[in-house]
């Protein structure tokens, strides 16, 4: 096979055994790779309503057909499991050199099940699989663990994905680190920790062959040139923090746990300010011509020496969302999250919720271990990150995420727990972005701009505003489909602006890489198929229409000031949009999958189990 190896590596940690299964060209064409493969694996290899932290859950690492080739921005892998945070489908993607290394071991995907008897790590050396004792790396931070594994294997070129202390302590907002990048969302690190698996080390020496190297080189050369042009220049210069001032001006920057939509200290945490004062170097991911990763460091003051790669979501969540405008403190907070292996987005979200509970008298000083937790209280929120990772004191409550924390505390705190399906929200105020609000509400893994492009269209004014008789269902459904294709191929979404016709050009790339004839219409259908796969999994796990919802604050508390003053999404508007979306999808009014729809998408097996 070209592009694909056609092999899936299955590892049973309990039995200390492994086996290889083959996948057909038909399977590859139907599910593409990445999150498409992962969703299919979760349905096929897990039972209904398992405990996400039990040995019965699987953990997947999946490449795409472009991984390890010269296709730009393809140095990605996807991860999947039943999420311990949401109890629905959990998935995350990450860019790194680890991704291509997995493909070079001769495997398209790695599926891990069971639980090791004692702390262990895997070493996959091409076709060989070694179960290694992790006694020397258990309890170490993500970076030290990676260093020690390489030292033990006596190969600095080995690529390592690892967890930190948070995942070892089964914190449901823990992530997985690789090459300094993260598969951050849905608590997949906790799943890895529950398996007593500290790391997965890879050494691959095999070639990833493509079907038509000459034509692929010509097509990719044009894409590389476009990717270094004006469509991506802002991210090259300022990185994703370039969004801070843009969103602040548009009243689209959630601040102090969404109590405001603009931040008075935005200038101090802007991409422009960072570039001038803190950026040390700008780097690119594997196979990326854009280079949006901005490494920042603090050189003086109490946090001198703190350093991390800065992205918009981390900056937003541990900055404006918590009312913190001092960048050295924010950088230290991000560094600590990377050290412990915590999702910065969820960590900032649950801390901001706790801050509001404190300011409203719902949590007292004694409840939070003697801390004073007003918004912007920098010393307290740094201490909370330590406590969350160790599940110590108030940190044990916050480690569970804002949904479960609010359910336990009550007293009206559920009103401002900013999550969808249990996943903390990212940094875009959807009260002014109705299509995006719908996209987040229906997202299979929870509120998320990275699973729907509707927010981009909303901001650009490319969709009709909600009318009494029309909802933006078509916009959201179509954007979900192409994002599913992106995350299955797998490509960085920053390359999207370089395509004039995404389905036409990406299907051509697919054919040139794999030698499998792919029409644009077939690729589009694959995106729709993958969305229905994810939905089938969630329905199996107990999903109901009420789970496609928005936080009460989004629907009841209008934006208080700025250019979007008065904006909100009412329950009536959401219901109208959901009806429209389900109709466009061909689902029932309750969002259930009809058998005929699944049959149309070549999911006949699912039609028998999940269709109505």
Secondary structure as GFF3:
##gff-version 3
##sequence-region A 1 612
A	DSSP	beta_strand	7	12	.	.	.	ID=ss1
A	DSSP	beta_strand	17	22	.	.	.	ID=ss2
A	DSSP	alpha_helix	25	31	.	.	.	ID=ss3
A	DSSP	alpha_helix	34	45	.	.	.	ID=ss4
A	DSSP	beta_strand	59	62	.	.	.	ID=ss5
A	DSSP	beta_strand	76	82	.	.	.	ID=ss6
A	DSSP	beta_strand	89	95	.	.	.	ID=ss7
A	DSSP	alpha_helix	97	104	.	.	.	ID=ss8
A	DSSP	beta_strand	109	113	.	.	.	ID=ss9
A	DSSP	beta_strand	120	125	.	.	.	ID=ss10
A	DSSP	beta_strand	128	133	.	.	.	ID=ss11
A	DSSP	alpha_helix	142	153	.	.	.	ID=ss12
A	DSSP	beta_strand	159	162	.	.	.	ID=ss13
A	DSSP	alpha_helix	165	168	.	.	.	ID=ss14
A	DSSP	beta_strand	176	178	.	.	.	ID=ss15
A	DSSP	beta_strand	181	183	.	.	.	ID=ss16
A	DSSP	alpha_helix	188	194	.	.	.	ID=ss17
A	DSSP	beta_strand	197	203	.	.	.	ID=ss18
A	DSSP	alpha_helix	213	227	.	.	.	ID=ss19
A	DSSP	alpha_helix	233	238	.	.	.	ID=ss20
A	DSSP	three_ten_helix	240	242	.	.	.	ID=ss21
A	DSSP	alpha_helix	243	249	.	.	.	ID=ss22
A	DSSP	three_ten_helix	266	269	.	.	.	ID=ss23
A	DSSP	alpha_helix	271	277	.	.	.	ID=ss24
A	DSSP	beta_strand	279	283	.	.	.	ID=ss25
A	DSSP	beta_strand	293	297	.	.	.	ID=ss26
A	DSSP	beta_strand	307	310	.	.	.	ID=ss27
A	DSSP	alpha_helix	312	318	.	.	.	ID=ss28
A	DSSP	three_ten_helix	320	322	.	.	.	ID=ss29
A	DSSP	alpha_helix	327	340	.	.	.	ID=ss30
A	DSSP	alpha_helix	344	359	.	.	.	ID=ss31
A	DSSP	alpha_helix	378	390	.	.	.	ID=ss32
A	DSSP	alpha_helix	394	398	.	.	.	ID=ss33
A	DSSP	alpha_helix	402	409	.	.	.	ID=ss34
A	DSSP	three_ten_helix	413	416	.	.	.	ID=ss35
A	DSSP	beta_strand	419	420	.	.	.	ID=ss36
A	DSSP	beta_strand	423	424	.	.	.	ID=ss37
A	DSSP	three_ten_helix	430	432	.	.	.	ID=ss38
A	DSSP	alpha_helix	434	442	.	.	.	ID=ss39
A	DSSP	three_ten_helix	449	451	.	.	.	ID=ss40
A	DSSP	alpha_helix	454	460	.	.	.	ID=ss41
A	DSSP	alpha_helix	473	489	.	.	.	ID=ss42
A	DSSP	three_ten_helix	493	498	.	.	.	ID=ss43
A	DSSP	alpha_helix	502	514	.	.	.	ID=ss44
A	DSSP	alpha_helix	520	540	.	.	.	ID=ss45
A	DSSP	three_ten_helix	545	547	.	.	.	ID=ss46
A	DSSP	alpha_helix	552	556	.	.	.	ID=ss47
A	DSSP	alpha_helix	571	585	.	.	.	ID=ss48
A	DSSP	alpha_helix	595	600	.	.	.	ID=ss49
A	DSSP	alpha_helix	604	610	.	.	.	ID=ss50
###
